[in-house]
């Protein structure tokens, strides 16, 4: 019988105490790497809670200002604004109205916290159209890519003039980054940055978001958002957006697409962000409410996983709460 040899290599040495684990952690989260998505509803005098996203609301202008101030005080890096208009039509006219809810809200938030965090806006038509699609429909009811680009160009200029520092191009139209960049530069908004939702998948995890923006969607978005089965396609989309002049790349959703996020982060020479979407938020909140998981640990672990996969920043509905924990 051979004599037992004790192990020489003992990785557990670096896990033996909270202090040691903190010291040797490979991935860290900082409040400035978190971005708070926020919904503002036209005409509401007070915030309206969302049933599918406990703790998230459709803001009034006043409550949005307070939420932005709270985020800034907590050290959050930015806020991404989504508008919910009272009136919709086929081309999303409210999106390019300087007095539309999203543009009014942008001016309000910039006035409130513009020096303290980065004010960003969602540049897409789905919240504003009566059919809920991200673009203009042709005579067959199909999203017309190039007609939609013209609407995006108009939206970009109006949002930049309202004070948005970063425009989140989330519609997944071919050529959208180049089209918007040209329109911004022609209007003198050379310093307005473009966040390209480069790899945005047609995901089931967007469900609660539909309530948040009161979506009027008929059908689905599979003809322009990516097939969840495709990994290489995400890289192709990201490379095209870089070539067109994107300042930041986005992968959305986050948790089910960490492989794509890692791929994009490996080759990108611009920042790469990820969106922890409504369904990811709702699942953790629901499981925690039922006592099935430790809420704080699950939130922290989910964000750590996204950062570990390569995200330089994360859009998350927990941004302000987590920033307070970290501080």
MOMOPE-V23063 format. One record per residue. N is the residue number from 0. PSI is psi in whole degrees, -180 to 180 (999 if undefined). NEAR is the number of other C-alpha atoms within 8 Angstrom. Layout:
N/PSI/NEAR, N/PSI/NEAR
This chain:
0/125/2, 1/152/3, 2/135/4, 3/134/4, 4/122/4, 5/146/4, 6/139/5, 7/-41/4, 8/119/4, 9/87/6, 10/-23/6, 11/-17/6, 12/-32/6, 13/11/9, 14/7/9, 15/-15/8, 16/159/7, 17/-39/7, 18/-42/6, 19/-41/10, 20/-39/11, 21/-43/7, 22/-34/6, 23/8/7, 24/134/7, 25/-23/4, 26/133/7, 27/155/7, 28/135/9, 29/145/8, 30/-35/15, 31/-11/9, 32/6/11, 33/140/15, 34/131/15, 35/115/15, 36/138/11, 37/139/12, 38/134/13, 39/128/16, 40/131/14, 41/134/10, 42/-6/6, 43/132/9, 44/-11/6, 45/159/8, 46/143/10, 47/115/8, 48/147/9, 49/124/12, 50/-39/5, 51/-7/7, 52/79/11, 53/130/9, 54/-11/6, 55/145/8, 56/163/10, 57/117/13, 58/152/15, 59/171/14, 60/-41/11, 61/-45/8, 62/-29/10, 63/-43/13, 64/-44/11, 65/-42/8, 66/-40/8, 67/-41/12, 68/-40/10, 69/-42/9, 70/-44/12, 71/-42/13, 72/-33/7, 73/-11/11, 74/12/10, 75/147/17, 76/-33/12, 77/173/13, 78/135/13, 79/120/12, 80/137/15, 81/132/13, 82/143/13, 83/101/14, 84/161/12, 85/-34/7, 86/135/6, 87/156/11, 88/-175/10, 89/-28/10, 90/4/10, 91/50/14, 92/-34/11, 93/-20/11, 94/-28/10, 95/10/10, 96/119/9, 97/-24/8, 98/13/6, 99/160/11, 100/-41/13, 101/-40/13, 102/-36/13, 103/-45/11, 104/-38/13, 105/-47/15, 106/-39/10, 107/-43/10, 108/-39/13, 109/-42/12, 110/-33/7, 111/-46/9, 112/17/11, 113/-25/10, 114/-11/6, 115/-26/6, 116/169/11, 117/115/11, 118/122/16, 119/156/13, 120/145/14, 121/125/11, 122/91/12, 123/158/11, 124/-8/14, 125/-35/13, 126/-20/15, 127/-10/16, 128/150/16, 129/-5/10, 130/-7/10, 131/5/13, 132/164/12, 133/7/10, 134/-175/14, 135/138/12, 136/145/10, 137/-172/8, 138/-18/5, 139/-2/5, 140/17/6, 141/143/7, 142/123/11, 143/107/10, 144/-53/10, 145/-33/6, 146/-34/9, 147/-37/12, 148/-36/13, 149/-40/9, 150/-40/9, 151/-39/13, 152/-43/12, 153/-45/10, 154/-42/11, 155/-46/13, 156/-43/12, 157/-43/12, 158/-40/13, 159/-41/13, 160/-25/7, 161/-15/11, 162/4/10, 163/133/14, 164/-31/11, 165/128/12, 166/122/16, 167/100/12, 168/97/14, 169/4/10, 170/-16/12, 171/37/11, 172/143/9, 173/131/5, 174/11/9, 175/-36/11, 176/-47/13, 177/-41/10, 178/-46/12, 179/-40/12, 180/-43/10, 181/-41/8, 182/-42/12, 183/-47/15, 184/-39/9, 185/-29/7, 186/5/7, 187/13/6, 188/54/10, 189/-26/6, 190/-5/5, 191/126/11, 192/153/10, 193/120/14, 194/110/13, 195/119/14, 196/82/14, 197/-46/12, 198/88/13, 199/120/14, 200/151/10, 201/84/10, 202/147/7, 203/-14/6, 204/3/10, 205/0/10, 206/-56/9, 207/-27/12, 208/-33/10, 209/-37/9, 210/-40/10, 211/-35/11, 212/10/11, 213/51/8, 214/139/10, 215/22/9, 216/131/10, 217/123/7, 218/-145/4, 219/-179/6, 220/25/8, 221/-15/8, 222/-11/6, 223/-31/8, 224/158/11, 225/153/13, 226/125/8, 227/-18/8, 228/-14/4, 229/119/8, 230/-49/9, 231/-33/6, 232/-34/8, 233/-40/14, 234/-40/12, 235/-45/8, 236/-42/10, 237/-41/12, 238/-41/8, 239/-43/8, 240/-37/15, 241/-45/10, 242/-30/7, 243/-7/9, 244/19/10, 245/140/13, 246/-27/11, 247/145/12, 248/145/16, 249/141/14, 250/131/16, 251/132/13, 252/-178/14, 253/-62/13, 254/-36/10, 255/-1/5, 256/34/10, 257/-27/10, 258/-42/8, 259/-43/12, 260/-45/14, 261/-42/11, 262/-48/9, 263/-43/12, 264/-30/11, 265/-31/7, 266/-16/6, 267/138/8, 268/13/4, 269/164/7, 270/147/11, 271/125/15, 272/165/13, 273/150/15, 274/114/12, 275/99/14, 276/175/14, 277/-40/13, 278/-36/12, 279/-45/10, 280/-50/11, 281/-39/12, 282/-45/8, 283/-43/12, 284/-41/11, 285/-45/8, 286/-39/10, 287/-40/11, 288/-28/7, 289/0/7, 290/16/7, 291/-23/7, 292/162/9, 293/113/8, 294/-54/9, 295/-44/6, 296/-39/7, 297/-41/10, 298/-49/9, 299/-41/9, 300/-41/8, 301/-42/9, 302/-38/10, 303/-40/11, 304/-39/9, 305/-43/14, 306/-42/14, 307/-34/8, 308/-14/10, 309/0/11, 310/131/15, 311/-26/9, 312/158/11, 313/129/15, 314/121/14, 315/141/12, 316/-11/12, 317/10/7, 318/-51/14, 319/-43/13, 320/-47/7, 321/-39/10, 322/-39/14, 323/-40/9, 324/-44/6, 325/-29/8, 326/999/6
